Amino acid sequence: MAESGRALDRFDLAILDVLGSEGRISVTDLAGRVGLSKSPVQARLKRLEDDGVITGYRALIDPVKLHREHVAFVEVTLSDTRETALAAFNRAARRIPEIEQCHLIAGRFDYLLKVRTADMASYRAVMATGISALPHVSHTSTFVAMEAVKDAAWSAPG
């Protein structure tokens, strides 16, 4: 359901599905793909953007070309989980560029980080000087990804 309270229909979901894989498609081509004319598709795009369903457009960049092919997932346990401690951790984690994703978790640890670096030596440096030094970190556990079997952004169901 969109922020405006209006349910997304099959055309909205089709638009989102196409944009999820082809963000630079022209409105004319998008209209042809979803079975509408150009004007209704433009109106739907504007509404989806205004309602905050579409939050932006971005390029998908090959991390290997940037020498960032090493991926590690890090479980982080904090010594303090009061709101001020969580806020301090969040602020500091956002400043470490190698942390690609940071999720607060309901479970046996507090955060799950996706960390992308060039290699294991680079990861160790980020862990030693960045992640371990984040506020209130008491324990970490690292899992190194051997292969990305599926690595896709969210797409519309259906």
C-alpha positions in Angstrom: 0.0 0.0 0.0 1.3 3.5 -0.9 1.8 6.2 1.7 -1.3 8.0 0.5 -3.3 4.9 1.6 -4.2 3.9 -1.9 -3.5 0.3 -2.7 -1.0 -0.4 -5.5 -2.8 -2.1 -8.5 -1.4 -4.5 -11.0 -0.2 -1.6 -13.3 1.7 0.0 -10.4 3.3 -3.3 -9.5 4.2 -3.9 -13.2 5.8 -0.5 -13.4 7.8 -1.1 -10.2 8.9 -4.6 -11.5 10.2 -3.2 -14.8 12.0 -0.2 -13.1 13.5 -2.6 -10.6 15.5 -4.2 -13.3 15.6 -1.5 -16.0 15.7 1.9 -14.2 16.8 3.8 -17.3 13.9 2.6 -19.5 12.1 5.4 -21.4 8.6 6.2 -20.4 7.4 5.2 -23.9 9.1 1.8 -23.6 7.8 1.3 -20.0 4.3 2.1 -21.2 4.6 -0.6 -23.8 5.9 -3.1 -21.3 3.0 -2.6 -18.8 0.2 -2.2 -21.4 -0.7 1.5 -20.9 -0.2 4.6 -22.9 2.6 7.1 -22.1 0.4 9.7 -20.2 -1.1 7.3 -17.6 2.4 5.8 -17.0 3.9 9.3 -16.5 1.0 10.1 -14.0 1.6 6.8 -12.2 5.3 7.4 -12.0 4.8 10.9 -10.5 2.3 9.5 -8.0 4.6 6.6 -7.0 7.4 9.2 -6.5 5.2 11.6 -4.6 3.9 8.9 -2.4 7.5 7.8 -1.6 7.1 4.3 -3.1 9.9 5.2 -5.6 12.5 6.8 -3.5 15.1 7.4 -6.2 17.1 6.0 -9.1 20.6 4.8 -9.0 23.3 3.1 -11.0 24.2 -0.5 -10.2 28.0 -0.6 -10.0 30.2 -3.7 -10.3 32.2 -3.9 -7.0 34.9 -6.0 -8.7 35.7 -3.0 -11.0 36.2 -0.9 -7.8 38.4 -3.6 -6.2 35.7 -4.3 -3.5 35.0 -8.0 -4.2 35.5 -9.3 -0.6 32.2 -9.5 1.3 31.9 -10.2 5.0 28.9 -10.3 7.2 29.5 -9.2 10.7 27.3 -10.0 13.7 27.8 -7.2 16.3 26.8 -7.5 20.0 26.7 -4.3 22.0 27.5 -3.8 25.7 24.7 -1.3 26.0 21.4 -1.3 24.0 19.7 1.7 25.5 18.4 4.1 22.8 21.4 6.6 23.3 23.9 3.7 22.7 22.1 2.5 19.6 22.0 6.1 18.2 25.7 6.5 18.9 26.5 3.2 17.2 24.3 4.1 14.2 25.9 7.5 13.7 29.4 6.0 13.8 28.6 3.0 11.6 27.3 5.4 8.9 30.7 7.0 8.7 32.6 3.8 7.7 32.4 3.6 3.9 33.2 -0.1 3.8 29.9 -0.9 5.7 27.5 -1.3 2.8 24.6 -2.3 5.0 23.8 -2.0 8.7 20.7 -3.7 10.2 19.5 -3.6 13.8 18.4 -7.2 14.5 16.0 -8.8 16.8 17.9 -11.9 17.9 21.0 -13.2 19.7 23.1 -10.3 18.5 22.3 -6.6 17.9 23.5 -5.7 14.4 24.3 -7.4 11.2 26.7 -5.5 8.9 27.5 -6.2 5.3 31.1 -5.1 4.8 32.7 -4.8 1.4 36.5 -4.5 0.9 39.2 -5.4 -1.6 40.5 -8.4 0.2 41.0 -10.1 3.6 43.9 -7.8 4.6 41.7 -4.7 3.9 38.8 -6.3 5.9 41.1 -6.9 8.8 42.1 -3.3 8.8 38.5 -2.1 8.7 37.6 -4.5 11.5 40.6 -3.4 13.7 40.3 0.3 13.3 36.7 0.8 12.3 34.2 -1.8 13.4 35.8 -2.9 16.7 36.2 0.8 17.6 32.5 1.6 17.1 30.7 2.7 20.3 29.6 0.0 22.7 30.9 -3.0 20.7 31.5 -5.9 23.0 31.7 -8.8 20.5 31.8 -9.5 16.8 31.6 -12.6 14.7 32.5 -12.5 11.0 31.3 -14.7 8.1 33.0 -14.4 4.8 30.9 -14.8 1.7 32.4 -17.2 -0.9 30.0 -16.5 -3.7 26.9 -14.3 -4.2 24.2 -16.7 -5.4 21.6 -14.0 -5.5 22.3 -10.3 -5.0 19.3 -8.3 -6.1 17.5 -5.2 -4.9 13.9 -5.6 -3.9 11.4 -6.0 -6.7 7.6 -5.8 -6.8 5.8 -9.1 -6.1 3.7 -10.7 -8.8 
